[in-house]
Structure formats: C-alpha cells, structure tokens
Amino acid sequence: MFMSQYEHSIDAKGRTVIPSEFRDELGDSFVMTVGIDGCTYIYSMNEWENFEKKLHSISMNTRENRMIKRAFLGQSKVLVPDKQGRIVVPQNLRKVGGFKDELVFVGIGDKIEVWDKERYETVNAIPFDDFGFSDGEVMNKSMSEMMSSVSGEII
C-alpha cells in the first residue's frame, strides 16, 4: 500500500526520481497514466491489471465511456526506472500534469498521484472543515462513515 508524500525535482527533459520508499512495491516496471484533478497516476503492474479489468468492463456504448477508456489507456505508458530509480516522464503526461520544476508524489493506497507542486498546493488547499464534518465528528466517526460522506465511486 502506498502512503505518505515526497517531493522531487523534474528537469527540462522530464527526468525525475521515484521516491525510494515507493520503489520496492512498484517493482521493476510500472504504469503511469492520466489522473483526476490535474495529476498523473502511477500503478504497480499488479494494480494496473486490476484497474485495466475495470476499464475493460465499461461498455463502449456511450461517448463518455469511450473517452474514459481513451484517456486512461491511450495516455498510459509502461516505465522502467534505472538503478537509481530515475525515469523520464513522457511528454504527454508532463503536459497533462502541468509539470514544471518540482513534483509531489502522494501515496493514496493502491496508486501514487504525481502532482506539479504548485498545482498540488492549489488544488489541495481545502480546509478540513469543508469536508462537511468538524474535528469532533472525525474523532467519533468510523473511516467508512467519513468516506461515504465524501465520495461515491472511486477510481
């Protein structure tokens, strides 16, 4: 399971380092694809296969479904880091993420979000109170109760 967050630079050619804390779980290769809210996702090969099965189960009968498949499958790339954990982020994914100089890698369980640092700070500058419950409620609610109040279908 991926958790915590780390910052690394990205150079003009798209080279960056995968945080060492994530490397063992990612293995020798992994998949990077578009994410939601302006980030990109990194999946281990095992988690990518699980996600890909979900994508394949989506019917192609609506434009929205076809666009979802195109976005996630068409923009994905298998990456193999070098011995120091460095990768070159593909140009299309650098553009999707708006990557400039600094990246934030955020472990969110089954995948890693990769953000441009400025975008991450802007998108995630939501006060905890805006989730619809107070600090006291957080201490008294189970995680499943909190999550059901925050989100529906999780990609």
C-alpha positions in Angstrom: 0.0 0.0 0.0 1.3 3.4 -0.9 1.2 6.2 1.6 2.9 9.5 2.5 4.2 12.1 0.2 7.6 13.1 -1.2 9.0 15.9 -3.3 11.5 15.6 -6.1 12.6 17.8 -8.9 11.9 17.2 -12.6 14.3 18.6 -15.2 13.6 20.1 -18.7 13.9 16.6 -20.3 11.3 15.1 -17.9 13.7 13.2 -15.7 12.8 12.6 -12.1 13.4 10.2 -9.3 10.7 7.8 -8.0 10.8 8.1 -4.2 12.9 5.2 -2.7 10.0 4.4 -0.3 7.8 3.5 -3.3 10.3 1.6 -5.4 10.1 -1.9 -3.8 6.3 -2.0 -4.1 6.4 -0.7 -7.7 8.8 -3.3 -8.8 10.9 -3.4 -12.0 8.3 -1.7 -14.1 5.0 0.2 -13.6 2.4 2.2 -15.5 2.0 5.9 -15.5 -1.3 7.4 -16.8 -3.6 10.4 -16.5 -5.2 11.1 -13.2 -8.0 13.1 -11.9 -7.9 16.7 -10.7 -4.8 17.5 -12.8 -2.3 14.9 -11.6 -1.0 11.7 -13.1 -1.2 8.2 -11.6 1.4 5.6 -11.1 0.2 2.0 -10.7 2.3 -1.1 -9.9 1.8 -3.7 -12.7 -0.5 -5.8 -10.4 -2.7 -2.8 -9.6 -2.7 -1.7 -13.2 -4.0 -5.1 -14.3 -6.8 -4.8 -11.7 -7.6 -1.3 -12.9 -7.4 -2.4 -16.6 -10.0 -5.1 -15.9 -12.4 -2.5 -14.6 -11.8 -0.3 -17.7 -12.5 -3.3 -20.0 -15.8 -4.0 -18.2 -17.0 -0.5 -19.1 -19.4 -0.6 -22.1 -18.4 1.3 -25.2 -22.0 2.4 -25.9 -21.7 6.0 -24.7 -19.3 8.8 -25.7 -18.3 9.3 -22.1 -17.3 5.7 -21.6 -15.2 5.7 -24.7 -13.5 9.0 -23.6 -12.7 7.4 -20.2 -11.1 4.4 -21.9 -9.2 6.6 -24.3 -7.9 8.8 -21.5 -6.6 6.1 -19.2 -5.5 3.5 -21.8 -4.4 5.8 -24.6 -2.3 8.0 -22.3 -0.7 5.2 -20.3 2.9 4.2 -20.5 4.9 1.4 -19.0 8.0 2.8 -17.4 11.2 1.1 -16.3 13.4 3.1 -13.8 17.1 2.9 -13.9 19.2 1.5 -11.0 18.9 4.9 -9.2 15.1 5.0 -9.6 15.1 7.6 -12.3 12.5 7.8 -15.0 11.7 10.0 -17.9 8.1 11.2 -17.7 6.6 11.0 -21.2 5.8 14.4 -22.7 2.1 13.8 -22.9 1.9 13.1 -19.2 4.1 16.1 -18.4 1.6 18.2 -20.3 -1.4 16.6 -18.5 0.2 17.2 -15.1 1.4 20.7 -15.9 4.8 19.5 -14.6 7.4 22.3 -14.2 10.3 22.1 -11.7 9.0 20.4 -8.6 6.8 17.3 -8.2 4.9 15.9 -5.3 4.4 12.1 -5.1 1.5 11.2 -2.9 0.7 7.6 -2.0 -3.0 7.0 -1.8 -3.3 3.3 -1.2 -3.4 1.4 -4.5 -1.6 4.0 -6.5 0.6 7.1 -6.4 -0.5 10.5 -7.5 2.1 12.7 -9.1 1.5 16.4 -9.0 3.2 19.6 -10.1 4.0 21.1 -6.7 2.2 24.4 -7.3 -0.9 22.7 -8.6 -0.9 20.3 -5.7 -0.8 23.2 -3.2 -3.6 25.0 -5.0 -5.9 22.0 -5.5 -5.4 20.6 -2.0 -5.7 23.9 -0.2 -9.2 23.0 1.1 -9.7 23.4 4.8 -10.6 20.2 6.6 -13.9 21.8 7.7 -15.0 21.9 4.0 -15.4 18.1 4.1 -18.7 18.6 6.0 -17.7 17.5 9.5 -16.0 19.0 12.4 -12.8 17.8 14.2 -15.0 16.3 16.9 -17.0 14.4 14.4 -13.9 13.0 12.9 -12.9 11.5 16.2 -16.3 9.9 16.7 -16.9 8.6 13.2 -15.5 5.5 11.6 -13.4 5.9 8.5 -16.1 4.2 6.3 -18.7 6.7 7.6 -16.4 9.6 6.8 -15.5 8.3 3.3 -19.1 7.6 2.4 -19.9 11.2 3.1 -17.0 12.4 1.0 -17.1 10.3 -2.2 -19.1 7.9 -4.2 -17.5 5.8 -6.9 -13.7 5.8 -6.5 -11.4 5.5 -9.5 
